[in-house]
Amino acid sequence: MLKVDGINQYYGGSHILRNLGFEARLGEVTVVLGRNGVGKTTLLKSLMGVVPVKTGTVVFDGTDITRSTPYERVRRGIGYVPQGREIFSRLTVEDNQKMGLAVKPGGTPLPAELFELFPVLKQMFHRRGGDLSGGQQQQLAIARALAAGPRLLILDEPTEGIQPSIIKDIGRVIRMLADRGLNGQRMAVVLVEQYYDFAAELADQYLVMERGEIIARGRGADMEADAVRQRVAI
């Protein structure tokens, strides 16, 4: 579903991403791990076109999207949940979710499955986003990204600052999305995560970054044997 090949990215004179490449497959969760400052968030922003890559290619569902704008990527089927959630605090839960439908024709309804995944959003449908707890806001951010029915979901540290009970709910949803998606079609998931146990539980494949490079990769089932925890320990 996603193929990244040889991308390089610079901030000023700093070389942030270094000849980085990987594939994310349908029905799988690809987990990206690494210490703070190694380029994980820059990688995700590059995949979304928020930060243009200097060299290399990003191919999604067989189409080269390296120079596509972020809204074009969303229209093609990529959903993005940024670090820190970035919901609209003054808009209602309903309107926040409808922002995810911006690339759809007017009048497109919100998928009913969103409220099956996150029942609390139905209960707080007319509440302002800023009135929700941190965990509820994270669920809202994920629902917003899912509203347009993406085939690839990109998440940047969704467990950051979230209470354990909601972390379990989010993990369950991510696994379900990879397995069957919103409409019965499997989804590819790229997950940047600092919480090792959460990542290890979900990972079908893992990537470990250091100084803008992928220094280790493998199957999620092999993370303990490959001593991944030690590689990413702060």
N, C-alpha and C positions, 0 to 999 in steps of 0.2 A: 504493500500500500504506500509506503514511504521509503525512498532511497536517497540517502545523502552521500555525496561523493566529493572528497577533497576540498571541503569548504575552509576558507581562511577569512578571518575577520580581525580588524584593527580598530582600536580607539586611539586616535592620534598616532603616536609612534609605537604604541604597545600592541604586540601581536597576541590577541586574545584567544582566537580559535586557530588551531594549527593542523591543517590538512586532515580534517576530521570527516569520517565516513561511517555509516552504519545503515541497516535496514530495519524497519518496523513492519511487522506482518499482521494481517488480519487475524483476529482471534487471540492476539498475544498482548501482554503488557511488557513493554520495554522500559526498564528502570535505569535511570541515569543517576549515579552516585558520585560523590566527591566532596572534598572539604570546601569550606567557603572560599569564594574568589577564584575558582578554577575555570569558570566560564560556562557553568550550567545554564544560568538564566539567559546569558547572551546567546547560547545555542538555541534555546526555545524561541527567543525573539527573532533570531535569524530564520528559523523554520516558518515563522508567521509573517516574515517580511517587514516586521517593525524595525529591524536593523538589517540593511542590505549587506549581503556577503560581498567580500572583495573578489574572491575567486571560488570556483567549485560549482556544483550543481545540486539542486533540490528537486527531486522528481516525485510527484504525488499521483498515484493511480495511473501511471504511464505517461503523465504529462509533465514537461519541464516547467516548474513554477518559480524558478530561481529569481526572475525579475518581476513576478506578479506582486500586486499590491496586497496588503492584508485583507481588504474586503473581497478581492478576487479569490483569495485562498479560502476564506470562509464560504463563499458562494460555491466553490468546488467541493467543499465537504470537510473542512478542518475547523475544529472547535478548540478554543484556547481559554484556559483558566489561569490568569496571571497570579504571581506571588502577591500576597496581600489582598486578594479577592477583587478590589477595585469595583465594588458595586456602587450604585448611585443612591446615596444615603437618603436623599430627599424624595426619591421616587418610591412608589409602593412596590411590594413584592411582585404584584401583577405586572407593573410597567417595567420593572427590572428584567423580568423574564421576556417580555415582549421586545426588549432591545435586542435580544438574540434572534428575533425574526426580521431584522432590518433588511436582510438580503432576500426575503421572501415577498411574494405579492401581498398587497394590502388585504387585510381581513383573514390572513392565515391564522388558524387557531393554535393555541399552545397545545403540544402533545399531551394527552391525558396521562401518559405513562410517567411524566415528570412528577405528578402528585402521588403516583404509586411508589416511585423511588424515594421521594422526600415528602411524606405526609404533612410535615410541619409547615410547608409552604402553602398548602391549601388552608390550613388553620389560620395562617397569618396573611392571607392573600391581599388584604387591603391595608395592612400595616406598612409603615415606611421601612425601607431597608435598614436605615440607621437605627431602628428600634430593636433589631434582631441581635441575638448573641453572636459572638464570633463564629461559633460552629454553625449556627443557622445561616449566617451570611456566606459561609463557605459553601453550604449546600445550595444557596441561591445562586452563587457564582457558577457552580457546576451546572445547575439547571439552565441558566442563561446560555451557557455554551452549548448545551444539548438541544436547545429549542429548535434550531435549524436542522436537526437530524444529521450531524456529522458522521463521517466514516472513520475519521481520525480525531482522537481527543488528546490534547496536550495539556498537562497539568504541572504547575510549578509549585512544589511544596504544599500540597493541600492540607497537610496535618499541622502546619505551623500555627501554634497558639490555640489549638483545638482540644476540647476535653475528650478523654478517652472513649466515652460512649459514642460520641459522634465520629471519632476516628474509625471505630469498628463499622459504623453505618456507611461511611464513605468508602472503606475498603470493600465492603460487600457490593456496593454499587459499581465500583470500578471493575471488579471481577465479573459481574453480571454483564456489564456493557461490552467487555472484551468477548465474552462467550456468545452473547446473542444480540447485543445492540438494543436500540429502541424499537425497531420495527422487524425484528427477527433476523436481521443481517448482522453478522459479526462486525466488530469495530476493532481498529488498531488503537492502542493507547501508549503514549510516551509520557512517562512519569518521572519528574525530578523530585527526589526525596532525600531528606537528611535522617529521617527516623528509620534506622536500619531494619528493625524487626518488621515494620509495616511494609517496607520495600521488599524484603526477602519473602514475605508471605504471598505477595502478589506477582513477583517477577517470573515471567516466562524466559526472558533473557535479561542480562544485566550488562551495563557499560560503566566502567570506572574512569573518571576524568581526573587529570592532574596537569596543571599549567596549560590548559587549553587543548590537551591531547587525550585520546582514549588510550589508557595504558593497560587495560584488562577488559576482557569481555567473555561471556559464556552463558550457559543455561542457568536459569534461576535455581534449579534443583541442586546446582553444584556450588552455590555461593559459600556455604560453610567450608566445604572441602577446598575451595580456592582461596580461603582466608580473606574474603572480601571485607569482612568486618574490620580486620586489622588495617587494611589499606585505606579505609575511609575514616578511621578513628581520629578524633581531633586531639 
